[in-house]
Amino acid sequence: MHLMRTMFPRPVLQNLSALLGCLVCILNTTSVTGQDYEAPATISPEAQKAVAGFSRAAATAPLPRPDDREGWKAVQAKVEQKRAAANAEVVRKYQPQITERKLGGVPVLDIKPKGWKESDQILVYTHGGAYTLYSAKSRLMSAVPMANDTGLRVISVDYTLAPWAQWQEVTDQVVSVIQALIKEGHTLKEIAVYGESAGGGMAAGVVLKLRDKGLGMPAAVVLWSPWSDITETGDTYATLQDADPLLYYPGNLKNCADAYAAPEDQKHPYVSPVYGDYSKGFPPTLIQAGTKEIFMSNVIRQYQALDTAGIPVKLDLYEGMWHIFQVFNYDLPESKLARKKVKVFLKQHLGKP
């Protein structure tokens, strides 16, 4: 320090000090560059590390044509194999009780968290995967942490994937599961529905179908990054495309949409629930999403459709997070916080008169 005082006048030292302070500030607030995507410093260190593992090539890889059953079969098998170890790990970590059964003729996984206390309250889960991928087993990474953190029994619906079944049949399957639970003695006030991505769009569509058929509605709905409009409609399909590390529409999600519903049906409310009429009623709803996904417009439009109709709805957004971060990265601080908020929300609405 004595040498520095000798070499530089006091005003220069003050300027150097200020410059160093600015540099420290910049380093603490600018993005961290991952392999293909930027990780903002505003997310947890664990989340920053996760962003570094995302690949643009994987996100934009083309999927089979809508009617290419052999192609879809191969991709589905690959996805199941790829996720097997991660799902085995989540079961080992949380130690739930999982039972394979059928409800209303539809296969489900009946998941009870470790230490589950007998209760009639149930969370019906419709998994994501763009309607063409994943299964109840390969989405245990969503259902098991949700069961554990909410304390609720989760019924994970293993619905038939497109292109083997389209939206009319698939939504009927979920309706059948809920009707079977009622026949077992459960009441709708004890049932909530949750889904993520395509499963989020499906969950909202199923509730609209239940309502329109005069079958009543569940007590609450939780939507994680819902694919609420399966057409490429919405500002963030374009503005966030380069920022989204998981989703890509041309030749990818587009093929999934066409496998699930014919183009003329894709704006039907049971397919794309942003087009639903919510003035006829809908359960209290919690919508969660990240700021780094092309479905942000879907999320905002779904929220506005509900809120404008006077439906109790909460929009819960997570800075710098990607599509369904709560699922593939269930152990992040942000994911744990999201599930904590789900627990509070469901406690407010399940079992109420």
FENDADA-V708206 format. One record per residue. BURIAL is b if it has 9 or more other C-alpha atoms within 8 Angstrom, else e. Layout:
burial->BURIAL
burial->BURIAL
This chain:
burial->e
burial->e
burial->e
burial->e
burial->b
burial->e
burial->e
burial->e
burial->e
burial->e
burial->e
burial->e
burial->b
burial->e
burial->e
burial->e
burial->e
burial->e
burial->e
burial->e
burial->e
burial->e
burial->e
burial->e
burial->e
burial->e
burial->e
burial->e
burial->b
burial->e
burial->e
burial->b
burial->b
burial->b
burial->b
burial->b
burial->b
burial->b
burial->b
burial->b
burial->b
burial->e
burial->b
burial->b
burial->e
burial->e
burial->b
burial->b
burial->b
burial->b
burial->b
burial->b
burial->e
burial->b
burial->b
burial->b
burial->e
burial->e
burial->b
burial->b
burial->e
burial->e
burial->b
burial->b
burial->e
burial->b
burial->e
burial->e
burial->b
burial->e
burial->b
burial->b
burial->e
burial->e
burial->b
burial->b
burial->e
burial->e
burial->b
burial->b
burial->e
burial->e
burial->b
burial->b
burial->e
burial->e
burial->b
burial->e
burial->e
burial->b
burial->b
burial->e
burial->e
burial->b
burial->e
burial->b
burial->e
burial->e
burial->e
burial->e
burial->e
burial->e
burial->b
burial->b
burial->e
burial->b
burial->b
burial->b
burial->b
burial->b
burial->b
burial->b
burial->b
burial->b
burial->e
burial->b
burial->e
burial->e
burial->e
burial->e
burial->b
burial->b
burial->b
burial->b
burial->b
burial->b
burial->b
burial->b
burial->b
burial->b
burial->b
burial->b
burial->b
burial->b
burial->b
burial->b
burial->e
burial->b
burial->b
burial->b
burial->b
burial->b
burial->b
burial->b
burial->b
burial->b
burial->b
burial->b
burial->b
burial->b
burial->b
burial->b
burial->b
burial->b
burial->b
burial->b
burial->b
burial->b
burial->b
burial->e
burial->b
burial->b
burial->b
burial->e
burial->b
burial->b
burial->b
burial->e
burial->e
burial->b
burial->b
burial->b
burial->b
burial->b
burial->b
burial->b
burial->b
burial->b
burial->b
burial->b
burial->b
burial->b
burial->e
burial->e
burial->e
burial->b
burial->e
burial->b
burial->b
burial->b
burial->b
burial->b
burial->b
burial->b
burial->b
burial->b
burial->b
burial->b
burial->b
burial->b
burial->b
burial->b
burial->b
burial->b
burial->b
burial->b
burial->b
burial->b
burial->b
burial->b
burial->b
burial->e
burial->e
burial->e
burial->e
burial->e
burial->b
burial->b
burial->b
burial->b
burial->b
burial->b
burial->b
burial->b
burial->b
burial->b
burial->b
burial->b
burial->b
burial->b
burial->e
burial->e
burial->e
burial->e
burial->e
burial->b
burial->b
burial->e
burial->e
burial->b
burial->b
burial->e
burial->b
burial->b
burial->b
burial->b
burial->b
burial->b
burial->b
burial->e
burial->e
burial->b
burial->b
burial->b
burial->b
burial->b
burial->b
burial->b
burial->b
burial->b
burial->b
burial->e
burial->e
burial->e
burial->e
burial->b
burial->b
burial->b
burial->b
burial->b
burial->b
burial->b
burial->b
burial->b
burial->b
burial->b
burial->e
burial->b
burial->e
burial->e
burial->e
burial->b
burial->b
burial->b
burial->b
burial->b
burial->b
burial->b
burial->b
burial->b
burial->b
burial->b
burial->b
burial->b
burial->b
burial->b
burial->b
burial->b
burial->b
burial->e
burial->b
burial->b
burial->b
burial->e
burial->b
burial->b
burial->b
burial->e
burial->e
burial->e
burial->b
burial->b
burial->b
burial->e
burial->e
burial->e
burial->e
burial->b
burial->b
burial->b
burial->b
burial->b
burial->b
burial->b
burial->b
burial->b
burial->b
burial->e
burial->b
burial->b
burial->e
burial->b
burial->e
burial->b
burial->b
burial->b
burial->e
burial->b
burial->b
burial->b
burial->e
burial->b
burial->b
burial->e
burial->b
burial->b
burial->e
burial->e
burial->b
burial->b
burial->e
burial->e
burial->e
